[in-house]
Amino acid sequence: MPLESLGPDFRGVDSTWCRLKKTTLRVAFPVRWTRVPTGDRREVRASGLLLAQLGINPQVLAVIGATPEQTREIVLAARGLCEARGDDFDAAEATVAEIQTDVSKLTDLVQRGFASDQELARLATQRQALADALDARAAIQQQVREVIDGILTPDQVTSLNNIVAARDVVVPTHWKVEPRDDRGWIELRDQLAQARTEAREANGSANPSPRGEPAANPQARDLPLRDPPMSDAVLLAKSRSETNRQSVAHAWRAAIED
């Protein structure tokens, strides 16, 4: 599937930057877009922002087991798409930002009890306009995600989907390859917090007190952080992260700076 098949805006973009194997639709989460000055390197900075919008970074790619070659293809594909549709990205983000500002101001008036009937009606209209603008921006982002899904294997796509769905959960990335409900994430956070507390207490007992008293447990400093039980999928993701992190980060930087 050539890159040009995504639409007329992609004609002329180097189709070797991404070799599509399949197409999977996925709506990305919005992240603030910053206007990048035009010039030969605009797509370099823009692609980093776009990948962040999609929840993709070197750590995520390492966790899902992406190879350096896949990493390079993903970054170069994002660069090519940003070069082809940079103006569309900027226009979509500007529209979202403008409407969001208006909605925030009107919402503040309503919460303070100062909104007129006209402002209440305008708020309802602008909220719908914001939803439409977000959908339009997501449609552009989705085109990029389709390309990325074509570079990854089906298992990698599944892991990436799960990680992106849990992007706001504050736990190490390798835990996110498996989906959990809200209760499950809360329980995991509690377990990880308990493990950190136990590790701090163990490390404290391994050190002499400020008053020169001997350590209660000199061997405690050698005790590793005791993680909660991991499934095979999480263990594999953790191993991949530790093994692939440097090579993926190097491939990412090389593709960004190419």
C-alpha positions in Angstrom: 0.0 0.0 0.0 1.8 3.2 -1.1 1.9 6.2 1.1 0.2 8.2 -1.7 -3.0 6.1 -1.3 -3.7 7.9 2.0 -4.7 10.9 -0.1 -3.5 13.6 -2.5 -1.6 15.4 0.2 0.8 12.5 0.5 1.9 12.5 -3.2 5.6 13.1 -3.5 6.4 11.8 0.0 9.1 9.2 0.0 7.1 6.0 0.2 10.1 4.0 1.3 9.8 5.7 4.7 7.1 3.3 5.6 6.3 -0.2 4.4 2.7 -0.9 5.1 1.7 -4.5 6.0 -1.9 -3.8 7.1 -4.2 -1.0 8.2 -5.8 -0.7 11.7 -7.8 2.3 12.7 -7.0 4.0 16.1 -8.0 7.4 17.3 -5.1 9.1 19.1 -5.4 11.1 22.3 -4.9 14.9 21.9 -1.7 16.6 23.1 -0.9 20.3 22.8 0.5 21.1 19.3 3.0 24.0 19.0 3.4 25.8 15.8 6.8 25.0 14.3 8.6 27.6 12.1 8.6 26.7 8.4 11.9 25.5 7.0 13.8 22.4 5.9 13.7 21.0 9.5 10.2 21.8 10.4 9.0 18.2 10.1 11.7 17.1 12.5 10.3 19.0 15.4 6.7 18.5 14.3 7.1 14.7 14.1 8.3 14.5 17.7 5.2 16.4 18.8 2.9 14.2 16.6 4.4 11.0 18.0 3.9 12.4 21.5 0.2 13.0 20.6 0.0 9.3 19.7 1.5 8.2 22.9 4.7 6.9 21.2 8.2 7.4 22.5 11.4 5.4 22.6 10.5 3.8 26.0 7.1 2.6 24.7 8.7 1.2 21.5 11.3 -0.6 23.6 8.6 -2.1 25.9 6.5 -3.5 23.0 9.7 -5.1 21.4 10.1 -2.8 18.5 13.4 -3.3 16.6 15.7 -0.4 15.7 14.6 -0.7 12.1 10.9 -0.5 13.1 11.8 2.5 15.2 13.5 4.2 12.4 10.6 3.5 10.0 8.1 4.9 12.5 10.0 8.2 13.0 10.7 8.7 9.3 7.0 8.0 8.5 6.0 10.6 11.0 8.4 13.0 9.5 7.2 12.4 6.0 3.5 12.8 7.0 4.3 16.0 8.9 6.1 17.4 5.8 3.1 16.6 3.7 0.4 17.8 6.0 2.1 20.2 8.4 -0.2 23.0 7.5 -3.3 20.8 8.1 -1.9 19.8 11.6 -1.3 23.4 12.5 -4.7 24.5 11.3 -6.5 21.7 13.2 -4.6 22.5 16.4 -5.2 26.2 16.1 -8.9 25.6 15.7 -9.0 23.4 18.8 -7.0 25.8 20.8 -9.2 28.8 19.9 -12.4 27.0 20.7 -11.0 25.5 24.0 -10.1 29.0 25.1 -13.6 30.3 24.5 -15.2 27.3 26.2 -12.9 27.8 29.2 -13.9 31.5 29.5 -17.6 30.7 29.2 -17.4 27.8 31.6 -15.8 30.1 34.2 -18.6 32.6 33.8 -21.2 29.9 34.3 -19.4 28.5 37.4 -19.2 32.0 38.9 -22.9 32.7 38.2 -22.2 35.6 35.8 -23.2 34.0 32.5 -26.1 35.6 30.5 -28.6 33.6 28.6 -26.8 34.3 25.4 -23.5 33.1 26.9 -25.2 29.9 28.1 -26.4 29.2 24.6 -23.0 30.1 23.2 -21.3 27.6 25.6 -23.5 24.8 24.4 -22.7 25.7 20.8 -19.0 25.9 21.4 -18.9 22.6 23.3 -20.3 20.9 20.2 -17.9 22.8 18.0 -15.0 21.7 20.2 -16.1 18.1 19.9 -16.2 18.4 16.1 -12.8 20.1 16.0 -11.3 17.3 18.2 -12.8 14.7 15.8 -11.3 16.5 12.9 -7.8 16.6 14.5 -8.1 12.9 15.5 -8.9 12.0 11.9 -5.6 13.5 10.8 -3.7 11.8 13.6 -5.4 8.6 12.8 -3.8 8.6 9.3 -0.4 8.6 11.0 -1.4 5.8 13.4 -2.5 3.7 10.4 1.0 3.9 9.0 2.6 3.0 12.3 0.3 0.0 12.7 1.5 -1.2 9.3 5.1 -1.2 10.5 4.4 -3.1 13.7 3.4 -6.7 14.2 -0.2 -7.5 15.4 1.1 -8.3 18.9 3.0 -5.1 19.0 -0.1 -3.1 18.0 -2.1 -4.8 20.7 0.5 -3.9 23.3 0.8 -0.3 22.0 -3.0 0.1 22.2 -3.0 -1.1 25.8 -0.2 1.3 26.7 -1.8 4.3 25.0 -5.2 3.5 26.7 -3.4 3.6 30.1 -1.1 6.6 29.3 -2.4 8.6 32.2 -1.8 5.8 34.7 1.4 6.5 36.7 3.1 3.1 36.7 6.1 1.8 34.9 5.3 1.3 31.2 5.9 -2.4 31.1 2.8 -2.9 33.4 0.6 -1.3 30.8 0.9 -4.0 28.1 -2.0 -5.7 29.8 -5.4 -3.9 30.2 -6.9 -3.3 33.6 -10.0 -1.6 34.8 -9.9 1.4 37.2 -9.9 -0.8 40.3 -7.1 -2.9 38.9 -4.9 0.1 38.3 -5.6 1.4 41.8 -4.6 -1.9 43.3 -1.4 -2.1 41.3 -0.4 1.4 42.3 -1.0 0.5 45.9 1.1 -2.6 45.5 4.0 -0.7 43.9 3.8 2.0 46.5 4.0 -0.6 49.2 7.1 -2.2 47.5 8.8 1.2 47.4 8.0 1.8 51.1 9.4 -1.6 52.0 12.6 -0.9 50.0 13.1 2.5 51.7 12.6 0.9 55.1 15.1 -1.9 54.2 17.6 0.6 52.9 17.2 2.7 56.1 17.9 -0.3 58.3 21.1 -1.0 56.3 22.6 2.4 57.2 24.0 3.5 60.5 21.9 6.1 62.4 23.1 9.7 62.5 24.0 9.1 66.2 26.5 6.4 65.2 24.4 3.4 66.2 25.0 0.3 64.1 22.7 -0.6 61.3 19.8 -2.8 62.2 20.2 -4.9 59.1 23.5 -4.3 57.2 22.5 -6.8 54.5 19.3 -5.0 53.7 21.0 -2.6 51.2 21.4 -5.6 48.9 17.7 -6.5 48.8 16.1 -5.7 45.4 12.8 -3.9 45.0 10.2 -6.6 45.4 7.7 -6.1 42.5 4.1 -7.4 42.7 3.6 -10.7 40.9 4.0 -10.3 37.1 2.2 -12.2 34.3 4.3 -13.6 31.5 3.3 -10.7 29.2 4.5 -8.1 31.8 7.7 -10.0 32.5 8.4 -10.1 28.7 7.7 -6.4 28.4 10.1 -5.6 31.3 12.8 -7.7 29.8 12.3 -6.1 26.4 12.5 -2.6 27.9 15.8 -3.5 29.6 17.2 -5.2 26.5 16.0 -2.8 23.8 16.1 0.6 25.5 19.5 1.8 24.3 19.3 0.5 20.7 15.8 1.9 20.2 16.7 5.2 21.7 19.8 5.4 19.4 17.6 4.5 16.3 15.1 7.2 17.4 17.7 9.9 17.7 19.4 8.9 14.4 16.0 9.0 12.5 15.1 12.4 14.1 18.4 13.9 13.3 18.8 12.3 9.8 
